[in-house]
Amino acid sequence: MRAQLRTKAISICDQKIAKKGETVGLSFYAFFSNKNDDPDALMEMAEWWIKTHKLDHFEKAVKIRELIRSGA
């Protein structure tokens, strides 16, 4: 995953956790606006989420943040 996308995803995880607590879940769509204005990044995140890590549709933001931070 590109560094820019990693940074964005970690920031969004941090925001969600701060707002709703450590049990908040999210999907990979949480990293994008409702408009499909960056399909390459969306597909990159979807591949990381679905193919690489075989994650469920909704996962805990804490788990996602740690996976991204670890470079997984």
VENTASUL-V561927 format. One record per residue. N is the residue number from 0. SS is DSSP state (alpha for helix, beta for strand, coil for the rest). OMEGA is omega in radians with two decimals (* if undefined). D_LAST is the distance of its C-alpha to the last C-alpha in Angstrom with 2 decimals. Layout:
# VENTASUL-V561927
N/SS/OMEGA/D_LAST ; N/SS/OMEGA/D_LAST
This chain:
# VENTASUL-V561927
0/coil/3.12/8.95 ; 1/coil/-3.14/11.93 ; 2/alpha/-3.13/12.35 ; 3/alpha/3.13/15.14 ; 4/alpha/3.08/13.36 ; 5/alpha/-3.13/10.63 ; 6/alpha/3.14/13.76 ; 7/alpha/-3.10/15.66 ; 8/alpha/3.11/13.30 ; 9/alpha/3.12/13.06 ; 10/alpha/3.14/16.81 ; 11/alpha/3.06/17.58 ; 12/alpha/3.13/15.81 ; 13/alpha/3.14/17.86 ; 14/alpha/-3.13/20.94 ; 15/alpha/3.14/20.74 ; 16/alpha/3.14/20.29 ; 17/alpha/-3.08/23.15 ; 18/alpha/-2.98/25.32 ; 19/alpha/3.11/24.90 ; 20/coil/-3.02/23.49 ; 21/coil/3.13/20.52 ; 22/coil/-3.10/21.16 ; 23/coil/3.09/20.82 ; 24/beta/3.07/18.98 ; 25/beta/3.05/17.93 ; 26/coil/-3.12/17.07 ; 27/alpha/3.07/15.27 ; 28/alpha/-3.12/18.84 ; 29/alpha/-3.09/18.90 ; 30/alpha/-3.06/17.35 ; 31/coil/3.06/20.36 ; 32/coil/-3.13/24.11 ; 33/coil/3.08/26.33 ; 34/coil/3.10/27.23 ; 35/coil/-3.05/25.32 ; 36/coil/3.08/25.58 ; 37/coil/-3.06/22.30 ; 38/alpha/3.12/21.72 ; 39/alpha/3.12/19.37 ; 40/alpha/3.11/16.88 ; 41/alpha/3.14/17.52 ; 42/alpha/3.09/16.86 ; 43/alpha/3.12/13.63 ; 44/alpha/3.13/12.39 ; 45/alpha/3.13/14.15 ; 46/alpha/3.11/12.61 ; 47/alpha/-3.06/8.96 ; 48/alpha/-2.97/10.51 ; 49/alpha/-3.07/13.04 ; 50/alpha/-3.05/12.47 ; 51/alpha/-3.02/8.86 ; 52/coil/3.11/8.46 ; 53/coil/-3.12/12.27 ; 54/coil/3.03/12.64 ; 55/coil/-3.12/16.23 ; 56/coil/3.08/17.90 ; 57/coil/3.10/17.95 ; 58/beta/3.09/15.42 ; 59/beta/3.14/15.89 ; 60/alpha/3.13/14.97 ; 61/alpha/3.14/14.16 ; 62/alpha/-3.12/11.48 ; 63/alpha/-3.13/9.91 ; 64/alpha/-3.11/10.43 ; 65/alpha/3.07/8.83 ; 66/alpha/-3.13/5.49 ; 67/alpha/3.13/5.94 ; 68/alpha/-3.10/7.61 ; 69/coil/-3.12/5.46 ; 70/coil/-3.12/3.78 ; 71/coil/*/0.00
